[in-house]
Amino acid sequence: MPWVDGWVLRVTANLAIDTARRRYVALDPPAPVASEDAVATRLAMVAALVRLPRRQREAISLFYLAGLSASEVADVLGLSQGTVKSHLHRGLVALRRRLGDGLEEVRLAVD
């Protein structure tokens, strides 16, 4: 079923957008950022995510963007929770390597 990967990524993106919209009301407004910087950051993040192996990309998208817990990600992907934690760790290491130290504030809080 080749359509499954596309479907999972679309659902993940929709969940992340919905979650961000719900959380936006409760958060302080973000500090103003030059639109060029925001676009450059977003493009760099997307390019780095696309280069990750599929499972790492799915785990990071579901955990960090969609806000699922590690056990929920494990259920969605049909993996063990330990495997999900490994994919999250390895994915973050790869993203940090590609994007530099800008990801230091992202912590792997999957306990």
C-alpha angles and dihedrals in degrees: 000000000000093000093066095081092052092045093051092050092047092049090047092051092049091050091049091051092048091048093048091051092051093046094045092074093055096045129080112256112270120255112263112271127188108257091232090057092048092050092046091049093048093048092048091050093049092047091050093047092050090056093056120097112267097254093048090049092049093047093049093046094049095042103039104023102033094035097231120155120246091256091050090049089050091053093047094048096038093238135123118265090244091055090050090052090051091051091048093049095046092044093052091048090053092046092050090050092052099038101034128226094329089100096059091108091059107093126192097237100169101131 
